[in-house]
Amino acid sequence: MSLLLDGVTVGYRGRPVFEGLTLPPVPAGSLVSVVGPNAVGKSTLLRSIAGLLPVAGRVELTGESLTAMPRPERVRRLGYLPQTLPQAVPLVAYETVFSACRSALGSWTNADTEAAIEAVFDRLGIRHLALRRLSEMSGGQRQMVGLAQVLVRRTPLLLLDEPTSALDLRWQLNVLSAVREAADAQGAIALVASHDLNLALRFCDQLLVLTPSGRIAMGAPEVILTPELLASAYGIEARIERCSRGHPIVLADQALSTG
């Protein structure tokens, strides 16, 4: 299995965000972090792969066009988590995850669905939220429930738009660990838009770096994330060093002058 983007053009009202975007094939089991400053197209890229925006070019999963695929089949193949949090509705968390699972996977029995929900609630550490109403939850708790709605379906492609934005550090680590496990255990491909470069360095196989100038870089994090690329993408003077446990970390020293 692999994800292929070839000659992809997408935009809004005649304003292109990407023109002729071509990336190396992303193999099964990969966790790719899509990074870059605000307004460079991270969300647009994920939405276009998810089939939520008109796209020119090839977007293929294992040789099959995602853009030409009927919606019910596409829903079975990919799980998409938008930036917007699940609405604070009066339904309990278990109901919302059950509904998401059954609407996409009608072939599963109730027993299959219940077992999958129990497993994902346990893995994410949110069993205590199962019978809580979303209207009674914090934004971070609703974000965890939204992630459960995606992970429970065990799709081969995961598109997660800033899944840790409303979470504290403990839950951020928990989420990225769970996504990493899904990629490893299921052979899934996960694209995760993020602003946290250090989490990306810690968990991801590859980085896809988008810059305001339109430059795009993709590859192993420690190879492509150089001081020069950080200056180009973020307008900062920064360096990559290793912590006492050997993990690479980005240290930002100062913002570069825009004058």
NORTA-V283761 format. One line per field, one symbol per residue. ss: DSSP state (H for helix, E for strand, - for the rest). psi: psi as a letter, one per 40 degrees, with the letter a starting at -180 (. if undefined). A space follows every 50 residues. Layout:
ss: ???
psi: ???
//
This chain:
ss: -EEEEEEEEEEE--EEEEEEE----EE---EEEEE------HHHHHHHH- -----EEEEEE--EE-----HHHHHHHEEEE----------EHHHHHHHH HHHH-----HHHHHHHHHHHHHHH--HHH---EHHH--HHHHHHHHHHHH H-----EEEEE-------HHHHHHHHHHHHHHHHHH--EEEEE---HHHH HHH--EEEEE-----EEEE-HHHH--HHHHHHHH-EEEEEEE-----EEE EEEEE----
psi: iihhhhfhhiahfehhdhhfhhiihhiieihhhhiiiifeedddddddde eeihhiahhihfehhddehidddddddihhhidhiiigieiidddddddd ddddgeeiiddddddddddddddeffdeedeiideeiidddddddddddd ddefiehhhhhgeedeiidddddddddddddddddefihhhhhiegdddd dddidihhhhideehhhhahdeddgidddddddefihiihaiaeeehiih hhdiiiie.
//
